[in-house]
């Protein structure tokens, strides 16, 4: 593997697990939040609707701030 190259998945694309985040992530897409928390899309959207999980819209995307996801998982939300 070349220096600086990421491991590739079976279809030749970079795998989510192989991508290092320097600096640490400050926000997650819905898909990333699902993977990071082991919660499903519907569950995340239900928490957002109920006000237990903060989410912001940036352009057309829904972004969940990292501290909001951590607080939900820690039971602080």
Number of C-alpha atoms within 10 A of each C-alpha: 7 6 5 6 10 15 16 13 12 8 7 8 10 14 13 12 9 12 11 10 8 6 6 8 11 12 18 19 14 18 13 14 20 17 14 12 13 10 13 14 14 10 11 22 15 13 16 15 12 10 11 18 21 19 24 12 9 8 7 6 11 14 20 22 18 16 14 19 24 15 14 16 14 9 9 10 14
